[in-house]
Amino acid sequence: MTTLELNNTELVNIEGAGKTFPLSGGREYIALKGIDLKIRKGEFIALIGHSGCGKSTLLNMIAGLDLATDGVVTLDGLTITKPGPDRMVVFQNYSLLPWLTVRDNVALAVDEVLTEKTPAERKEIVEHYIGVVGLAGCIDKLPPEISGGMRQRVAIARALAVQPKLLLLDEPFGVLDALTRGNLQEQLVRICEENQISALMVTHEVDEAVLMSDRIVMLTNGPASKIGGILEVDIPRPRRRLEAVKHPSYYQLRSEIIYFLNQQKQVKKMRAKKVQVVPRHGLEKVNLELGFVPLTACAPMAIAQEKGFFAKHGLDEVNLVRESTWRGVADGITGGYIDAAQMPSGMPAWITLGGAGAQSVPVVSSLTMTRNGNAITLDRRFQDMGVKTLADFKRVIEQSPDQPHRMGVVHPSSMHNMLLRYWLASAGIDPDRDLQLKAIPPAQMVVDLKGGTIDGFCVGDPWNLRAEMEGVGFTIATDVDIWAGHPGKVLGCRADWAAAYPNTHIALAKALLDACRYCADPANAAEIRQILMRREYLGTNLEYIHLGGPGDTVPGVNSVAHHVFFGEGVNRPSRTEHLW
């Protein structure tokens, strides 16, 4: 059987599994709910999440140490009802008998399980797996005579020696120092690769999960924890740490996990926070949490706050929530943790269609806050190669078919994604076949371009301007070249929120419309730039912030700001535009 076939053969199947623990007074605690997961043969999966999310509970259910109260957990098609040698667990502590040698600790398990083998065969197996973990020279030593890392290797050797179908690892490196942990991680990865061992590992370490896993399963906070996301690790094997960290996906995966964990922290805080609806001034609610992402296009949000337009319309308790990614905005809206937000024009439809999760969450938009303001930037090396047009870029791609090409967009639902795809396709470049599009937070674009992990990006300012001014990229096209006047950022909120607070919704749209009018006046540009550069908004140098008024250009730079904030038909949402 080939490696590919192994990886497509199902070993463990978890369907609708849940775990409930009884509490005093007849109460119950739901630890896990609705877990669906399949583990393929030869696959290494990491479980990650905050303490108390049920990682070890799920591992124990697969081990048979604890049984699911709902759903089913099977191994090779048979329901798991008890522990068995086909699933071996390696715990955080070593679980070795201190009066037995390394050889005898491993032999204890082998002699108990592999009874069909002769004594000579069992001895050979014991010595083989002790050698596999690099402890042949310590075979006759007692556990107190060897280091903590060596003891954990003995525990791993014992688990491997009984030749299980599945290796279950419950934070196996948690008590080890960093150097020992790193060495042991690489050894275990190598052992699993060479022996095609399936493994499920509980971990708190983000880098450990990325380095060792084929897939990373992220669990939400408890109670009633569920799978919040599964990441496919596309870093080729065999993996070595120094090579793995250079792979373009390494830091993207790492960022995804950190984002998820931080978002779960935020969810926990919001759950603990008692949110009161404050009605006043004839409005159903005046205390609002409004989300935005730090871009020049967030100017209407910032100005409505700083120049008193929210307060003018009765919204005198507005808090602006600065999110680093559009995914954070989407999660805040769907989770009900923010009331409304600035969002890409395609995001209301995307969330409504279920793009942000398993269920549809209807989102409405009552105001277009900006138009234009985006551009396509390529790495400076393409300019050095003579690339001046899209046709030139296509030629470079065709001349390097074995070299992967990657472009960044800020979100699948963003206009940037649509514009970049349209621009590429207009030259016969298939955006899904000829190159790879990656969702990257706007503020990360220039960093990734400098690092060489992407060839270019489509994003809003100030990031195109910054890339060109820092000499790492050049603007090859703007959205004016592709679709002049397209909707850029819109005001979005849940449909049920708009229905519950209709007067508040109208007041919010009025306040932001006033702010859009203010942003469109060239006389206010200098003041707006000073406000946007502050840490609570863009947190970047003034020289990178340009709104796009008459004469608002930077000498020697091709990237020209061209935001449109207000004007005839500018702020009215259009069904036709959103359908596109």
C-alpha angles and dihedrals in degrees: 000000000000125000090251091053091048091053092052095051113096116232106165125027121190115185124181091333121175138169126211125184122203118239132194118283093033093291125137136214115213106211100172131014134184099354113178116180139144124201117202125212112271092017126132114209128185123206113208134175142112122300112284096027094116102256095137091040090058091046091050091051090056091045090052091238088117127018129226115253091204134030126005137287117196137180115203088345096307121112113247109238103156143005118286141175090253085075117047122190126211110196130202090255117059100242092206126149104243095210093056125078123241089261093050094047090056094040091054090068096037094051091049097049109027096054092145090066123087118248089253092052092048091050090051091050092050093051092044095056093042085055091047090061091046100251102116089119092055098045095119098040125107120241094251088057095060134060127266092255091052091050090053089051088054089054090050091047090051091051093048095044094067086057098232125191091228133029114210116199120190105195090311095179099039098110097042128100118254097258095047091044093052093049093047092048091056092046092051092047090051093048093050092047095048095045098036091235121174113226140181116196131189111212144160093198115100096196091047091055094050095045097048108031140085089197132014117212113202118203124206124230120283151279099074093006117195137178106284095185145336122222123203111218107217096183106125123243142269088060128197120181097238092051096040095057089057093058113108092235097051099084093034090058091043091052091049092055094045090048091051093049092047090048090053089053089053091049090052091052092048092050090052093046115089105224114205124194109231113202118195143143091028091302123122092224132010100172105085136173108209122188128215140161120230103260133125085254090068088075095107091055093048094045094047087056100040098040095044101248092133091052091045089062094045099265096122099153103057121149118192112216112208110212121188094212139032087236087064089054092049092048091048092052096045092044093048093237094124126040099217139341150196104256142167111279093248096051100084091057092041093054091042090055092052098260093137096053148336093297133054116250110192111229126185133200123210100172140036105215101184141011128201118355098131134108143175115245127191130197113272091242090071090058089051087054091056098261108155102143140033089258089057090050091051090052091054091050092050092049092055106044093154094052115085115232120203131189127189128229125176099233139347091248095047126113085234089067092048094045094047092048092048092048093049094044091051087069095043095260111142105220092206100041107030096043142359126255115209128193107233129170110257094242090053095057099087092043092053091046090053090047092053095236092121133034095215145322148223111230143136124263146305087045100062090049092046093051091053096044091050091050097240099108146011133218111248097174141001129211088253086068091051107032116352112208097016117159109265114175125008138186109254134184137159114277091232090052091052090050093048095048107029097155091046089051091053092047090050092052091048093050093050092045089055088050091050090053090050092050091052093059109095089209089069097048097098092050093046092051090052090052095046094051091063119109095248090060122027099340093205139116119289092236091068095053118087127154101199105249124149110304092005096141137128117230114247095009125111095200107093124189111237109166117156113204105166142011144098109333092351099113100036113103113233125208090207093054093048092048088056 
